[in-house]
Each structure stands twice: as structure tokens, then as C-alpha cells.
Amino acid sequence: MELECMCGEGKLGELDQLQLNWDANYGKIWQVRNKLNDVWRHEELYWKQRAKTRWLKEGDANTAFFHNSTVQKRRRNRIARIKNQNGDWECNDAQGFFFGSSNDAQVRNTIETYFQNLFTSEGQRDWGDILSFVSPIITEDINSSLMAPIIDEEIRHAVFQMGALKSPGPDGFPGVFYQKYWNIIGEDMCGLVRRFFSENENIYAMNVTKIALIPKVLSPELVTQFRPIALCNYSYKVISKILANRL
């Protein structure tokens, strides 16, 4: 691995030199770039496997490694304080270890208020004038294709297109669960999706979404310095993927 990293550093220096004359070295640049990406990919996989090996060995045991991992995760996930829209600090109780505890009402209210104001509709708008300038481009054949009944193979294809290890939503199941046990749950999943399109079944349950706030900066002070990531139910993702594939 050390040898690969040294080779990678050499390739990086070579790439810098080649880019001085881009036109003449275009093919060589892409060749070096691909080799460099392979080295970085191998290094990433190596450290990922190292971390996984230790976690499998000590992760669930009553060890210092387990407790340190838990404490560090709590600290990373906790939003201790945030500035409200007036610029005043809203702080959690010092004993509140994570967002969602009974001590975080002030911070929680500030964040909820911000996103409620951001996503609340201001009322109906008249889009007629704008839409009058948009010419229809969907033919009858395209429309028939879009409106065709959903088939099981289409659902299965969407499931196996999804990232297997993406963060799960409120249902708690990542894509790898559906892909690995498709021979067991595939029929139920297909039935659920078909009922959604034919009967609008379980729309409310499917729409339940968790919002994770990812810091944009090292020490965020404002709600705007967090990036909201929607963690949707897997069934919601599959239906969205089917629609995207048809479009």
C-alpha cells in the first residue's frame, strides 16, 4: 500500500507536468488520471477494510474502543447552540448529549421555525401567463409509454439501480436489504408499488422523511450553515427511480 501511495504521488507530479501542454498530452493526461484514480480507490478501500476489521472485532464488545466511538458520535451529532433569526444564541442544556433530547427545545424550535418559513407556501400563484409560452412536446406515443402500467421487472430494475449502502430513512432498511433478500420480499415490494400507482395507497406513510443536518462549515453558528439531507423511505426512493427512468 505504501508503494502504491508513492507511485500515486509520482503520477500526480507527472500529471502536473503534462498539463502544462494540454493539447499535445491530452491522451496521456487521461491515462495518468485514470491510474491515479485507481491508486486512490485502492487506498480508500484499504483503510475502509482496516476500520471495518477493528469494528467487527471490538465494535459491539464492552471495550474502550466501543465507548470512545459512542461518545465521539454523540458529540459530532449534537447541536449545542445556534443563533436565531435575531442573532441571539439559543443553547441546549449542558447535560443534553444529542439532538432530540428533552434539553434541546430552544435549538430545536429555532431550526423548525427556519425550515417552516422556508418551505411554507405563500399562497396560490397564477402560472397561466408563464405556461402559455411553453409549447407541448410530449407526443401521444411518449404519453402512452409514460402512462403504461408498472411491471415487476421495471420495479426490480429500479431496486437494483439504487445505492446498496445509502443511508436508510425512517423504515430503517438500506438498499442492500432489499437487494439481498429480493427473492423473499420482491413480491410484496412489487405489490406495494403497483398499489401506489393504481390506488394511491400509503402515500402518507411513504412520504414520512427524516431530515439530517450536515454542517457546511467547521463550526456552524446559523441554521443556513447546515445542509438539509432528506432520508426518505426506500419505497419512496424506488417509486421516484421508476418515474425518473421513464422520463
Phi, psi and omega in degrees: 000318178298321179296319178297319179296320178296320177297322179297318178296322177295319178297324180295318177295321178296321180296320178300319180291320181295326183289349176293334177230075189299313186299316184286333186247023186305309182296318180295323180299314181293326178295314179295320181298318179295319178296321180295319177297323178296318179298314180296323180295319179294320179295318179298316180296321180300310182289329176295319179291323177299313180296320181294322180299315180292322180294319179295328182280320188237352190302316183263358180278158181279071185238169177298325179300316180297312183292321178296320178297319181294314181296317180296320179294320177300315182295321180293323185276345185276133172259102188285324181202159181206150177272136177277185184293344177269357181087007179269146180284135169247123187240147173278162172299142182300337182271352180285119186271337184208157180294124184120353178281173182287353184262001189251024186302319183294312179295317181299316180296321179297316181292316180298318180299318181299311184286330175296317178293325183290320187256001179281133180290145178269007180116175182290146177235149179268105181267004185303314182297321181289314183293337180295340180267358181261117181276139178292134181238358180275119178278171178296323179294316178296318180297320178296321178294319180293326185268001181296149179301146178285132179251161185298321182295326177294320179293314180300318180300318179295319180299316184277355171278339187284151176296126186292328187246021175294154182300133180284163176266204181300335180287342175082001184252121175281172183299329183299329179297313182292323182287318183289324184250030181300325180295342180262315188255357184302318181297317179294320180296316179297319179297319179297315181294318180296320179293327178299315182285332184264329186234359184056041184284140172056035180297316182298313182296321180292328184280350179299126187223139172267141178251119176258134180260115181257122181298136175273336181235170185295315181232082183293140178243337184243155178298327180293348179269010173247143176259117180284129177243123181276123176258097187269159172299150184295324178298322177298316181296319181296315179298317178297322180294320178299314179297318179296320179297323181288329179284000000 
